[in-house]
Amino acid sequence: MNGDSEKARRNLRRARAITGSDDARSVYAEWAISYDRDVFSTLKVTGTDTIADLLCEHTADIPGARVLDAGCGTGAVAARLKIHGFDQIDGVDLSPDMLKIARSKALYRTLIEADLNRSFDLPHSPYTAIVSAGTFTTGHVGAAGFQNLFAHLAANGLMACVIANPVWARDQFDALIDTLPAEVLSNQVKATIPDGEPDAHMLVLRRSR
């Protein structure tokens, strides 16, 4: 393992050990500048592209879709959505430093700083689609955040999320989803890093009302 790979994995381990909102802001303040290089160039994480592609597969009206990128980070999901033709994209994230990087890429209509684990207001809610990658993982957002986001989803809207296996099990997502007015369109367990073990649920659901 070379030095860049070890540094990237060390940063990832630190992020997955976050203990709260203040800790998260501190971790991502230090990591923001090298985040894209570490996650996508060095570790070659693919979960971001996979969930964006799945959202595209289930969206009938891409040009008309109003999308919220939840836990948008530096904007990787939005960049992939733009390739597919999505254009009305808003982003929300806890870290002002990650949002600064995202803002520099001119991918979003609106960027909002908010803690997904708490109730929050969004000026363009409800959305016809909500997408999230790298957010439902250890040390980050769990079931409460999922329900907060679902509240901002319009009737017949799509929600596409990468949910790490430990979070899925810990927060009993199977049972949670059964309580929602929603139809599961896809739920695939896949590796988020090439040649790795399947480590996350790629979930797509449609709100029924």
C-alpha positions as CSV (number, residue, x, y, z in Angstrom):
1,M,0.0,0.0,0.0
2,N,1.5,3.3,-1.0
3,G,1.6,6.5,1.1
4,D,-1.3,8.2,-0.7
5,S,-3.5,5.1,-0.3
6,E,-2.7,4.8,3.4
7,K,-3.4,8.5,4.0
8,A,-6.7,8.3,2.2
9,R,-7.7,5.2,4.2
10,R,-6.7,6.9,7.4
11,N,-8.8,9.9,6.6
12,L,-11.8,7.6,5.7
13,R,-11.4,5.7,9.0
14,R,-11.3,9.0,10.9
15,A,-14.5,10.2,9.2
16,R,-16.3,6.9,10.0
17,A,-15.3,7.4,13.7
18,I,-17.0,10.8,14.0
19,T,-18.8,11.3,17.3
20,G,-21.0,14.3,16.7
21,S,-21.7,17.4,14.7
22,D,-18.8,19.5,16.0
23,D,-16.4,16.6,15.4
24,A,-17.8,16.2,11.9
25,R,-17.2,19.9,11.1
26,S,-13.7,19.6,12.4
27,V,-12.8,16.4,10.4
28,Y,-14.2,17.8,7.2
29,A,-12.6,21.2,7.7
30,E,-9.2,19.4,7.5
31,W,-10.2,16.9,4.8
32,A,-12.1,19.1,2.4
33,I,-9.1,20.1,0.2
34,S,-7.9,16.5,-0.4
35,Y,-11.3,14.8,-0.2
36,D,-12.0,14.3,-3.9
37,R,-8.4,13.1,-4.5
38,D,-8.5,10.7,-1.6
39,V,-12.0,9.2,-2.2
40,F,-12.3,9.2,-5.9
41,S,-8.8,9.2,-7.4
42,T,-7.0,7.1,-4.7
43,L,-9.6,4.8,-3.2
44,K,-11.7,4.9,-6.4
45,V,-15.0,4.8,-4.5
46,T,-17.9,4.0,-6.9
47,G,-21.0,4.2,-4.7
48,T,-21.5,7.8,-5.6
49,D,-21.8,7.1,-9.4
50,T,-23.8,3.9,-8.8
51,I,-26.6,5.7,-6.8
52,A,-26.7,8.6,-9.2
53,D,-27.1,6.1,-12.1
54,L,-29.8,4.2,-10.3
55,L,-31.8,7.5,-9.7
56,C,-31.5,8.2,-13.5
57,E,-32.8,4.7,-14.3
58,H,-36.0,5.3,-12.4
59,T,-36.6,9.0,-13.3
60,A,-39.1,9.5,-16.1
61,D,-38.7,13.3,-16.4
62,I,-35.0,14.1,-15.9
63,P,-35.1,17.7,-17.1
64,G,-38.1,18.5,-14.8
65,A,-36.8,16.7,-11.7
66,R,-36.1,18.9,-8.7
67,V,-33.3,17.1,-6.9
68,L,-31.9,17.4,-3.4
69,D,-28.4,16.1,-2.9
70,A,-28.3,15.2,0.8
71,G,-24.9,15.3,2.4
72,C,-23.6,16.7,-0.9
73,G,-20.0,17.2,0.3
74,T,-17.9,18.5,-2.5
75,G,-20.4,17.9,-5.2
76,A,-19.6,14.4,-6.7
77,V,-23.2,13.3,-6.9
78,A,-24.3,16.5,-8.7
79,A,-21.4,16.2,-11.2
80,R,-22.7,12.7,-12.1
81,L,-26.3,13.9,-12.3
82,K,-25.3,16.7,-14.6
83,I,-23.9,14.1,-17.0
84,H,-27.4,12.4,-17.1
85,G,-29.1,15.7,-17.8
86,F,-30.4,16.7,-14.3
87,D,-30.2,20.5,-13.9
88,Q,-32.3,21.6,-10.9
89,I,-30.1,20.4,-8.1
90,D,-29.9,21.7,-4.5
91,G,-27.3,20.6,-2.0
92,V,-27.3,20.3,1.8
93,D,-24.4,19.5,4.0
94,L,-23.2,20.0,7.6
95,S,-19.7,21.1,6.6
96,P,-19.1,24.7,5.5
97,D,-15.7,23.7,4.2
98,M,-17.1,21.0,2.0
99,L,-19.8,23.3,0.8
100,K,-17.2,25.8,-0.2
101,I,-15.6,23.3,-2.5
102,A,-19.0,22.3,-3.9
103,R,-19.9,26.0,-4.5
104,S,-16.7,26.5,-6.6
105,K,-17.9,23.9,-9.1
106,A,-21.1,25.7,-10.0
107,L,-23.2,22.6,-10.0
108,Y,-26.0,23.6,-7.7
109,R,-29.0,26.0,-7.8
110,T,-28.8,26.4,-4.0
111,L,-26.4,25.2,-1.2
112,I,-27.6,25.0,2.4
113,E,-25.7,24.2,5.6
114,A,-27.7,22.0,7.9
115,D,-27.5,19.0,10.2
116,L,-29.4,16.1,8.6
117,N,-29.8,14.4,12.0
118,R,-32.1,17.3,13.0
119,S,-35.2,18.8,11.5
120,F,-34.4,21.5,9.0
121,D,-36.1,23.8,6.5
122,L,-35.4,23.9,2.8
123,P,-36.6,26.7,0.6
124,H,-37.5,24.6,-2.5
125,S,-39.1,21.6,-0.6
126,P,-40.7,19.3,-1.5
127,Y,-38.4,17.6,-4.0
128,T,-39.3,15.2,-6.8
129,A,-36.0,13.3,-6.0
130,I,-33.6,13.1,-3.1
131,V,-30.2,11.4,-3.5
132,S,-27.5,10.7,-1.0
133,A,-24.1,9.0,-1.1
134,G,-21.5,8.8,1.7
135,T,-23.9,10.1,4.3
136,F,-25.6,7.1,5.7
137,T,-22.5,5.6,7.1
138,T,-21.0,5.1,10.6
139,G,-20.4,8.4,12.5
140,H,-22.7,10.3,10.2
141,V,-26.5,10.1,9.6
142,G,-28.9,7.4,10.6
143,A,-32.6,6.6,10.6
144,A,-33.7,9.9,12.1
145,G,-31.9,11.7,9.2
146,F,-33.6,9.4,6.7
147,Q,-37.0,10.3,8.1
148,N,-36.1,14.0,8.1
149,L,-35.3,13.8,4.4
150,F,-38.3,11.7,3.5
151,A,-40.4,14.6,4.9
152,H,-39.1,16.8,2.1
153,L,-40.0,14.3,-0.7
154,A,-43.0,15.0,-2.8
155,A,-45.7,12.5,-3.5
156,N,-44.5,10.0,-6.2
157,G,-41.0,11.3,-5.6
158,L,-37.9,9.2,-5.6
159,M,-35.4,8.7,-2.8
160,A,-32.1,7.1,-3.7
161,C,-29.5,6.5,-1.0
162,V,-26.3,4.6,-0.3
163,I,-26.7,3.1,3.2
164,A,-23.7,1.3,4.8
165,N,-24.5,-2.2,6.0
166,P,-23.7,-1.4,9.7
167,V,-26.1,1.5,9.7
168,W,-28.7,-0.5,7.9
169,A,-28.6,-3.2,10.5
170,R,-28.1,-0.9,13.6
171,D,-31.1,1.3,12.7
172,Q,-33.3,-1.5,11.4
173,F,-33.9,0.0,8.0
174,D,-36.0,-3.0,6.9
175,A,-38.5,-2.2,9.6
176,L,-38.3,1.5,9.1
177,I,-39.1,1.4,5.4
178,D,-42.1,-0.8,6.1
179,T,-43.6,2.1,8.2
180,L,-43.3,4.6,5.3
181,P,-45.8,5.3,2.6
182,A,-43.4,4.1,-0.1
183,E,-42.6,1.4,-2.6
184,V,-39.1,-0.1,-2.8
185,L,-38.0,0.0,-6.4
186,S,-34.5,-1.3,-5.9
187,N,-32.4,-2.5,-3.0
188,Q,-29.1,-3.9,-4.0
189,V,-26.1,-4.7,-1.7
190,K,-23.0,-3.7,-3.5
191,A,-19.3,-2.9,-2.9
192,T,-18.6,0.8,-2.9
193,I,-14.9,0.3,-3.6
194,P,-13.7,-1.9,-6.6
195,D,-12.9,-5.5,-5.6
196,G,-14.2,-4.8,-2.1
197,E,-16.8,-6.7,-0.1
198,P,-20.4,-5.7,-0.7
199,D,-20.7,-3.1,2.0
200,A,-23.8,-0.9,1.3
201,H,-27.4,-1.0,0.3
202,M,-28.2,0.9,-2.9
203,L,-31.8,1.8,-2.1
204,V,-34.3,3.4,-4.4
205,L,-37.9,4.0,-3.2
206,R,-40.9,5.9,-4.4
207,R,-43.2,7.9,-2.1
208,S,-46.8,6.9,-2.5
209,R,-48.4,9.9,-0.9
